[in-house]
Amino acid sequence: MRRVVLFLAASAAVLALAWWVAHLPGTVAVAGFGYSIETTSPIAVVGGVVLLLALMLALRLVMGLLGVPGALRFWRRAQARRQGDVAVGRALVALAAGEAAVARRQARRARDLLGDTPQTLLLAAESARLGGNRAEAEACYQALVARADGAFLGLRGLFRLAVEREDWAEASTLARRAEALQPGAGWLREARLRVADETGQWGGALSLAGPDLPEEVLASAAAQQEADPQGSAKLARRAWKANPAFPPAVVAHAAALRREGHEARAEEAIIAAWRADPHPDLAAALLEDVTDAKARLRLAVRLSNARAEHVETQYLLGRLSLEAGEVGEARFHAERARALAVPTKRVMLLLADIAAAERRDAAPLLREAAEAPADPAWTCGQCGTRLAAWQPACPACHAPARIGWVGPRALGRAETGRQVLVAEPVELVQQPAGTGIRPAIEGA
């Protein structure tokens, strides 16, 4: 309805204007160049309007003709852009498919059509790297580094080339330059950890400590690699304070204390860690300078008083008792170790050694040892590699902070299909010389 009203109003206005022009009085005369034109006012008005429209049309036509070159340039740029985008897509597909020749050809076409942009330079570098042309790849990465909007991409590419040729000094420099551009980038954590793994410069990676990279792991690794004794002691103490129960940190801290002459404090740190979670590395650190079998057994008793009913404690007492000639005590502790957890190879071999010492047939125990589960060991949580000693990163898959101690699980009353002895609280006490170690259990 509104449109109808507006149409009628516009029509009425046009008719009124036409009626007004048609009834204009007087005449209009124009003279010039020997010519004279005279007409009525209405015709002059209509002629002026027609002439004005003709001039506007002519001006528009001229402007259009003058803009043809610019329009052609714009069209060519648009065509190049579309074809360049197609070349970029084809290069990406070729890179994903591993077709180096196609990727390189399409990357070159993209550069020709779009120029040297971060995208085309990166495609050219990656295609050259895929094809084995490292010189061309490095040149493209260097061109990226020279651009403010592509410097990080260039540094990352140069870092990868440095890693491939195992130039760890250059890789470390490139990682630091990249970190200045993008502080805290996730890739940089992996890059710096890889460099630290290869060069042993774990101290420089301490700033990366977090939930996925515990400080005690990085500090322990740095303490192991530090040549300066004072610097190593500071790093070991930092690792120990971060986690007083982490065996590598405790061992490093205890070694530093011993170098400073604080033997008692070193033993206290080891015993406290044993109380939290017994570990054979802790026992080895405590006993490393002791050669006498009886003295080693006395030190083991100190550990047992901290955490008696644990498989590591009972196995340690059994092995050291056997070495000290206390065969009966060795058999008691070995049986306790067998009862406290799934018996692994070392426990069954200890029982076989004890049987041999008692002049009994050890063959059945040796057969059980052959079929027993593997002994606990430092194991990579990512690839499953078992290691003889703790390392900050897995030597197989280079995963940092994934090496953990995988040990036997605790047993219940009837687990593994046989009756087992359930641990009861005991107190191990030192007996007079020649009697060995006896558990103070009521009714024993």
MARFI-726564 format. One record per residue (C-alpha): x, y, z; residue in three letters. Coordinates in steps of 0.25 Angstrom, whole numbers, plus 5000, padded with zeros to 4 digits. Each point is the difference from the previous one (the first is absolute). Last residue first. Example, Ala and Ser with C-alpha at 12.3 -4.5 7.8 and 13.67 -1.06 7.14 Angstrom:
// MARFI-726564
505549965029SER 499449865002ALA 
***
This chain:
// MARFI-726564
523147395262ALA 498850015010GLY 500150155000GLU 500950054989ILE 501350065003ALA 500749964987PRO 501449945002ARG 501350054994ILE 501349925001GLY 500349915013THR 501550014998GLY 500250135007ALA 498950045009PRO 498750044993GLN 499650134993GLN 498550024999VAL 499049994989LEU 498650055004GLU 498949944994VAL 498650044995PRO 499249894993GLU 500249974986ALA 499049894994VAL 500749874998LEU 499549934987VAL 499149894996GLN 500149974986ARG 499250034987GLY 500750124996THR 499350085011GLU 499449945012ALA 500350095012ARG 500350134991GLY 501350034993LEU 500750134997ALA 500450034986ARG 501449984995PRO 500850124995GLY 500150104989VAL 500950125004TRP 499750114990GLY 500750074988ILE 499050094993ARG 500750135004ALA 500550034986PRO 499649914988ALA 501249984991HIS 499449874994CYS 501149915002ALA 500950075010PRO 498950035009CYS 500250145007ALA 500450035014PRO 500849875001GLN 499849905011TRP 500949875000ALA 499949874993ALA 498950044991LEU 498849934995ARG 499350064987THR 498550015001GLY 499850104989CYS 499350115008GLN 500149975015GLY 501549974998CYS 500449905011THR 501050005011TRP 499949865005ALA 499249905009PRO 500449854997ASP 499449934989ALA 498849905004PRO 500449865004ALA 500149894990GLU 501549985000ALA 500050035015ALA 499049885002GLU 500949914993ARG 501250055009LEU 499149975012LEU 499849864995PRO 501549984997ALA 500550055014ALA 500149865006ASP 500550025015ARG 501450025004ARG 499650125010GLU 500850094991ALA 499449944988ALA 498650035006ALA 500450145003ILE 500550024986ASP 498749954995ALA 499250095009LEU 500850124995LEU 499749964986LEU 498549995003MET 500150145006VAL 500850054988ARG 499149944990LYS 498750075005THR 499149955012PRO 498750084999VAL 500150085013ALA 500049985015LEU 500149855001ALA 501249984992ARG 500750125007ALA 499749935013ARG 500549874995GLU 501350074996ALA 500150065014HIS 499849865007PHE 501049934991ARG 501150115002ALA 499849995015GLU 500349854999GLY 501250024991VAL 500750115008GLU 501349994993GLY 500250154998ALA 499749984985GLU 498749935003LEU 499650105010SER 500350114990LEU 499049934989ARG 498949985011GLY 500150135006LEU 499950074986LEU 498949914996TYR 499250035013GLN 500250154998THR 499750004985GLU 498749925003VAL 499550105010HIS 499649965015GLU 501250075007ALA 500050144996ARG 500950095008ALA 500549895009ASN 500349924988SER 500950124995LEU 500849995013ARG 500149854999VAL 500650024986ALA 501250085006LEU 500249885010ARG 500049914988LEU 501150084992ARG 500850005013ALA 499949855001LYS 500449984985ALA 501250095001ASP 500150094987THR 499350135003VAL 500250114991ASP 498849984991GLU 499149955012LEU 499150125001LEU 500050044985ALA 499749854997ALA 498850005010ALA 499450134994LEU 500249944986ASP 499249885005PRO 498850085003HIS 499150015012PRO 498950105000ASP 499850105011ALA 500849935011ARG 501149984989TRP 500050154997ALA 500250035015ALA 501149905001ILE 500750064988ILE 499950145006ALA 500549955013GLU 501249934994GLU 500450134993ALA 499950085013ARG 500849905008ALA 501150004989GLU 500150154999HIS 501550014995GLY 499750104989GLU 500249894989ARG 499149925009ARG 498950104999LEU 500150014985ALA 499949854999ALA 498750005009ALA 499450114991HIS 500349924987ALA 499449875006VAL 498850085006VAL 499750064986ALA 500249874993PRO 499049935010PRO 498950105000PHE 499550005015ALA 500550145004PRO 499250064988ASN 500350154997ALA 501050015011LYS 500849884995TRP 500050074986ALA 500550135005ARG 501049935009ARG 500549934988ALA 500150134992LEU 500850075011LYS 500949885002ALA 500349994985SER 500350155000GLY 501049985011GLN 500649884994PRO 500250074986ASP 499949904989ALA 498450005000GLU 499549894992GLN 499449925011GLN 499550125007ALA 499350054988ALA 499349864999ALA 499550015014SER 499650144998ALA 499149964988LEU 499449885007VAL 499850075013GLU 499350124993GLU 498949914995PRO 499850024985LEU 498549974997ASP 499550085012PRO 501150114997GLY 501550024999ALA 500350074987LEU 500950105007SER 500949885004LEU 500449984985ALA 501350085000GLY 500549915012GLY 499749884991TRP 501250034991GLN 500349854997GLY 500250034986THR 499049904993GLU 499050005011ASP 500150155002ALA 499850024985VAL 498849915000ARG 499450085013LEU 500250134993ARG 499349964988ALA 498949935007GLU 499750125009ARG 500250094987LEU 498849934994TRP 499150045011GLY 500350154998ALA 500350065014GLY 500750134994PRO 499750014985GLN 501150104994LEU 501149995010ALA 499749855001GLU 500349994985ALA 501450065003ARG 500249915011ARG 499649884992ALA 501050044988LEU 501150015010THR 499849865005SER 499949944986ALA 501350074996GLU 500749935012ALA 499349874997TRP 500449994986ASP 499549864999GLU 499850014984ARG 498549975002GLU 499950095012VAL 500650124993ALA 499049984989LEU 498949995010ARG 500550135007PHE 500150074986LEU 498549974998GLY 499650055014ARG 500850134997LEU 499450024987GLY 498649985006LEU 500350105011PHE 500550104991ALA 498850004991GLY 499250135002ASP 501350085003ALA 500749954988ARG 501549974999ALA 499749875007VAL 499149964989LEU 501150034990ALA 501049915008GLN 498949895000TYR 500050014985CYS 501549994999ALA 500149895010GLU 499049924991ALA 500850034987GLU 501349955007ALA 499249885006ARG 499649944987ASN 499649865005GLY 498650004993GLY 499350025013LEU 500950115003ARG 499750074987ALA 498549985002SER 500150065014GLU 500850124996ALA 499150034988ALA 498749985008LEU 500650095011LEU 500450114990LEU 498649994994THR 499350025013GLN 500950115006PRO 499850084987THR 501050004988ASP 499150034988GLY 498649954998LEU 500149954986LEU 501449974998ASP 500149955015ARG 498849914998ALA 500649944987ARG 501349975008ARG 499249935011ALA 499249924989GLN 501349954994ARG 500749975013ARG 498749935005ALA 499949924988VAL 501549955000ALA 499949975015ALA 498849915000GLU 499949975015GLY 498549995000ALA 499950115010ALA 501050084992LEU 499249984987ALA 498750045007VAL 500750135005LEU 500550034987ALA 498749984993ARG 499350095010GLY 501150114998VAL 499949984984ALA 498550025001VAL 500250135009ASP 501050054989GLY 498949984989GLN 499050085008ARG 501050115003ARG 500550004986ALA 498650024995GLN 499750115010ALA 501350074996ARG 499749994985ARG 498650055003TRP 500650125008PHE 501050034989ARG 498849994990LEU 499250105008ALA 501250095001GLY 500250004985PRO 498550024998VAL 499850125009GLY 500250114989LEU 498949934992LEU 499050005011GLY 500350155003MET 499750034986VAL 498749935000LEU 499650065013ARG 500350144994LEU 499249974988ALA 498849955008LEU 500150135009MET 500050094988LEU 498849934994ALA 499250015013LEU 500350155000LEU 499650024985LEU 498749935003VAL 499750085012VAL 500350134992GLY 499149964989GLY 498849975010VAL 500250145006VAL 500150074986ALA 498849934995ILE 499250055012PRO 500650144998SER 499650024986THR 501050004989THR 501050094994GLU 501349964994ILE 501050094993SER 501349964992TYR 501150084996GLY 501049945010PHE 499050035011GLY 498650045003ALA 499049935010VAL 498650055002ALA 499049955010VAL 498550035000THR 498950055010GLY 499149925009PRO 500249875007LEU 498749924998HIS 500649874996ALA 501150015011VAL 498950015010TRP 499249884994TRP 501249925000ALA 500350035014LEU 498649975005ALA 500049874992LEU 501349965006VAL 499550035014ALA 498749924998ALA 500849884995SER 500950015012ALA 498850015010ALA 499349884992LEU 501249925001PHE 500250035015LEU 498649965003VAL 500149874993VAL 501349975007ARG 499350025013ARG 498949914997MET 
***
